[in-house]
């Protein structure tokens, strides 16, 4: 085929072609526009697969062991008292017992320390079946009101505990504050009382920024239905640590909340006497109440799950590494054979 | 011959089709714009494709007959020449309702006022948007307010705003081009007292106005020619803007209107048909003052957009203006197409909706059960408190009974779980397509150097369809070929002269002639055969020499070419440019000029030819134009030596019938052999003959000719008879071989496409012989192929030939058992079939029950060639395939005749080359060369498809995983839809936390490099087989999202079950874990990591962490400082690591397993890429082993 035939003469002189070059719409070459940026192309080769599994196994098993041992070192003492703290003759109608303000709610429990517990010992109360994350419940609060005195009337979100019957604003308003937990515990060991430190049980961030130091309880628990504890009207909300802890609503229907700390060590087999004021009504819906004493470690309280999970995953990965080695050995579909068979048959 | 069906292993052109085709003013190349191949048949078979196309193809005789009767008033439009108000009045009188349109055009969709409502309306036609609107509205109800009111509207508002902005910009551009167009001006005859042509903007021109066009002016509206600068009333126009043909066409003013110009008070009424979109048809008559009627046809009308060329001026009257013009009626714009993937996606979206509904039902049912179980306790439960005691009387607080509560919970569940159907996916897809389009237009491999054109994405919503094409329908002229004919060789007097060398002015010398002190030379160089040139110069009186001279004289004379003299920068030099409708004739005239027979001048009565330096004037005594019946044309020339000669040129099979076989049998035989050789080289051949006419013969002819050309009825038929009578007993001179030059890289591109499993069908208006020869030269047809040829002239014949073809197909399939087993192995010994069918047959097949059979045969054939097809038939063929298979179709073409097919196909590609913009305007993508299909489909199409497919699945997966985490939590909130994850994180999750990585990966990720994809076209099959997006993958995705959501939810749940953690803290852990897991999942699937991928994936994890921290730093949100308290513990980090690994391991195992033990082609190629990188030598060895077989 000839190459020149058909070309045009004359007008396409040098001037023309340079103009064409100037007006050229030819896309500028760059690695980006041509999609040729330097890149790495990871491939799951047998080596990478096996070493990944092996690596996960090697990392996970020690972590699992460490968490298990940490969990083992935690000493936890749990005592469910909601049923036992109702006097024998009133157990048929627990609701009447708890609703009656005349009955004696004091209840004494004896606990044996299973192992030596070193201070600080956290004292928790645990409620079961209490949906602090219920939609009606979590919405019923007013953060503005809690924060500053001037927003006292901001109770719109607090229904049905926004205002008293007379229309006065309740401070703190809302179902959450209204239902403040009001069982109290006092501990003694060897007939010597154990001090429970209730300072700093709430987050500093909450005390400083969420609850105002000039906001005082007002009209609280004055309505027809008492939900829980009442508050000392002379202490600002930022100092009401029980309230602050309570108002950090729990994620799950079974939850623990910090009651205080015992700052002395407890010896193994020591007997502790707990005097409980059993005021809080969980009987109406069958919620359990538990008292928990626990030491802490880096994984928090006693919890074997994490350790077991790590060991399981680690073990599984080692097993998979082995499995893949075997697969690769017994089905030697290495690259060349794939390239040969695969491509020649299919491409 | 009714049907022609046979086995041709012989590559020579098969016997011609016969039958008669209307003899309107058609030239050899003209036939590509004919709508219906045979009008006399089409009249009797209303089944053919479009109705408007009918008029244009009426035979001249019919049109003449039609002009005798009136157009019915209700179908007519009256145009009073030179009187626009009168025209409008006439329209009103006829009760047409709306008068003729003004000439202003409007392509913009919106005005400033209508933009907001119309744009919103159009956007909300997307069902997904309505869904999100409903959700946002639901959220405004106080009982249902899950999210803040403003917050819930934000994502939808954002999506709407971005889309509206895009639409507004596009519309602004349309308005701007409209304004430009409307403000151009033309000369319009002023009002009667002082008739003068004055400039007037186009938008003010009305029907009935008389417009004067000067040379190179575009016509402002469709107008009937009244007079031109040429005394015979000829005007040449270039219709590039209209149908894409770049050569000149002649239009005529009627003799009756020539004499009296409107300035002198010419008056008349034109009665024409209503506006229609048939650009090749026009049917009207002109009533002159004396009551005399003149019929007008398509050759009397100049359409809007045509440019007047080579004519000093032309005057016409506007008959259609503005939106009534044929060009506007034809530019209805591309119908919006939806990509295959998006259609498929709707199915999965529906599935997800069911899934979502099921989740909502589960939640609300369980909530109802919980309420029933605890019915008696609700009153005193601290966390429920059914009653409100604050107002004196006790009333229920937010409690509407169980049934109502359950219903509210249901609606709330829909709101909370809404992102199960990912709103961000729609905007992500738009952005990804935008990015992909950017890279396609910037690709230097898709840039056409010769026309300085980039690739253009005109439709932004079908990028990924490019990766799934199974059928390509290609136009021939201008698409496969350059539409540049080139004279290659000739056989003269039985001697083959094909030793042409590349022309070089110094060596062989192109012929330039001396006119005064100037040199004129042809614009185009043609290679010449030195032997032949020598023979012409020195042969003198030898028999061969005479024959050669006669031959080139015939080439220079026997045509309708108009020579144009062009200026050059050098005042001493001028260029001769040959303009004509037929590129073949152009090539022949250039060839004659190169050999020294330069056509210098043409008027209606004579031509001037410079014969080897000697200027001679030849009188053109008669001209029989080409018609597809005779397949030849002839001129009768009065030579300077007073002899009268007939020169005929035509297709070989028609010429050998009229050549006198009694003399020069040797020459005829030799010529036939040479012709055979030429056509097997893919050349277009023409045979040239001559005869000396005796005086009596000439006189007989002359009287017959005059009688015929003045006849009122059946003029065309009479003229044909006259021509046939004179064209006989010819003395053969020789034959020419013209190359219809293929575009660069076409055979290679077709081979690549074939290997990629794409079937290429060629649909052309060309003759069957030409089509077949091009088929050979572009390697579409090969010698091993068995050709099935169908050309029939009746329905029954069609049925018969289809049945025969089917039988043969089946027989051949049985003969080659390989056929079924190796559909992929190209050319592995099975007999390959090619179907060649012509437009006549298609008339009877398309839209009848025969379609099914045609499709059956066609799908068995490797190649289908349709020749002589009309534009609407092209669309019909595309529809035939599109509606019967699930496969994707692509149409590629360059001319106006391809528009319908481009719009019909799933993907339409316009070639923007020398021809006009019509095809480009209708297309979804446009580019400069056919061969760009290879990088476009194999590389960009593949990438786009796999990116988009992955992105959609990934979006489904990531949103499902997140929604499921929310869902599991409802089991621990008494089914009340409290979310531990803050509402802001919920809203930002799909918009911010996880959207950007998918977009960047969707734009940038490449599974394979360009080189690999081009080298192994078979890899394209992944898209055709829908490997990257199918139900199986979708289900795997959902299973993975269920597993991961379980891991994300339950690992932290079990870790923190007995702790003092608050809701927000745990929510933050879940949110972070979810974002990290889905991003790592994405990271594992990314094929190519460049710095942007790294930045976006790790960056978005970081951004999420920052966002969570920022949200937890707002004091009035319940989660204040929660994340910081949680993050401070070792437990958190241990928990997070465990969650991520547990969540991601199954995906890793699955991937490792599939990649290694069930690798896809793509995976193998990826390994090869990587492997080759490590070991160059090994790769070449493998390549040799594996690819030497194919």
Interface residues (C-beta under 8 A of the other chain):
Chain A: X2 X3 X4 X5 X6 X7 X8 X9 X10 X11 X13 X20 X23 X24 X25 X26 X27 X29 X33 X34 X35 X37 X38 X39 X40 X41 X42 X43 X44 X46 X49 X52 X56 X60 X63 X67 X95 X124 X126 X130 X131 X132 X133 X134 X135 X136 X137 X138 X141 X143 X144 X147 X159 X160 X161 X162 X163 X164 X165 X175 X178 X179 X203 X205 X206 X209 X210 X223 X224 X225 X227 X228 X248 X249 X250 X251 X252 X253 X254 X255 X256 X257 X258 X281 X284 X285 X286 X298 X299 X300 X301 X302 X303 X305 X306 X309 X310 X313 X316 X317 X320 X324 X327 X328 X331 X333 X335 X336 X338 X339 X340 X342 X343 X344 X346 X347
Chain B: X374 X377 X379 X380 X381 X382 X383 X384 X385 X387 X388 X389 X390 X391 X392 X397 X398 X439 X441 X442 X443 X444 X447 X449 X452 X453 X454 X484 X486 X500 X501 X502 X503 X504 X521 X523 X524 X525 X526 X527 X566 X568 X569 X573 X575 X741 X824 X943 X972 X973 X974 X976 X977 X978 X980 X1004 X1006 X1010 X1016 X1018 X1019 X1051 X1053 X1054 X1055 X1056 X1057 X1058 X1059 X1060 X1061 X1062 X1063 X1065 X1066 X1067 X1086 X1087 X1088 X1089 X1090 X1091 X1092 X1093 X1115 X1116 X1117 X1118 X1120 X1121 X1124 X1125 X1129 X1130 X1131 X1134 X1135 X1137 X1138 X1141 X1142 X1145 X1148 X1149 X1151 X1152 X1155 X1156 X1157 X1159 X1161 X1164 X1165 X1166 X1167 X1168 X1169 X1170 X1171 X1178 X1182 X1185 X1186 X1187 X1189 X1190
